[in-house]
Every structure is written in structure tokens, then in C-alpha cells.
Amino acid sequence: MQVESRGALQDFITNKAANDSQYRDALVANPKSLLAQHLGQELPEWLNVEVVEETANTFYLIAPHVPSDELADEDLEMVAGGKGGGGGNQMDNVTCSDNDGAFNSVVTLNTEVSLV
């Protein structure tokens, strides 16, 4: 599946899980692996992917992450100390864009490390 947007990927996974019990079981058991398969690449070790199983009487809303203008001390250590997960010239990029959704969210993960 070619990923056109984050919303399209979410819709695809949700619809497939609703109609295929084996797929749903795999989604619940290891969502990160399933997501990596859909994106066609490995996801960074530090990235968490969680699944929340709905119930008949609960409505879930997701509050989007809003990054601050400053890097946290932990993030500064990662870039200043050359401790990113890629190592050498290896680069792991994952980009999900939801340009057709109401939130117009873009998430880019880059674990490129350069030793100079």
C-alpha cells in the first residue's frame, strides 16, 4: 500500500482490522511491526506505537502532539552527543502527512547521525 496521508493509512488499518480477525490480532499483538510493513521500512527503536481497543460504550479522541519551540535536555543530548539511532551515514526517515484532514498534521522522524 502506498501511503498518501496519515489519515488514509489510519483508515486503511482500521477498515482492514474491522473485517479481518487475523489482521486485527496482529495489529493488537505488534502494532509497530505492522506499521513498519505498511510503510515499507523499519521504524526507529525509540518510536512507540500503541493500539487502543475500542469498546461499545467509549468514544476516543486523540489530542495531537504539539512540539515546543525548544528541544528538551534529553533531545539535546541525542543530537549534541551523536547518539542518534542511525549510526554512521545510515538514515532512517519516516514521514506521515495528513494534508486532506482537518488538522493538517505532519510528522517527520529523522535519525540521521553525522560524525565530523
Buried (B, 14 or more C-beta within 10 A) or exposed (E): EEBEBBBBBBEBBEEBBEEEEEBBEBBEEBBBEBBBEBBEEEBBEEBEEEBEEEEEEEEEEEEEEEEEEEEEEEEEEBEEEEEBBBEEEEEBEBEBBBEEEEEEBEEEBEBBBEEE
